[in-house]
Amino acid sequence: MGSPVNNTTTSAVVYQLVTKADADLPNSTTKALLVGTAGTANLMQPDGTIQTAVPLQVGYNPLQVLQVRTGGTATDIWALY
């Protein structure tokens, strides 16, 4: 079985539970975030801009994110690649 191809026109092929940190996510920029408990998050956009208190809903949040930084109230966040 070959490795899945990750591109912007397909659904996520890798999904990982996020540990909030002021560091890049392990697989670079996400396709989206999947959230178990709604709240806010401090996020870094792919261009390096940091946004604080971004509201996240339960479920699929179609955001390209480079970092899920410390702080915020949203929990059970999954990075979709």
Order of alpha helices (4+ residues) and beta strands (2+ residues): beta-beta-beta-beta-beta-beta-beta
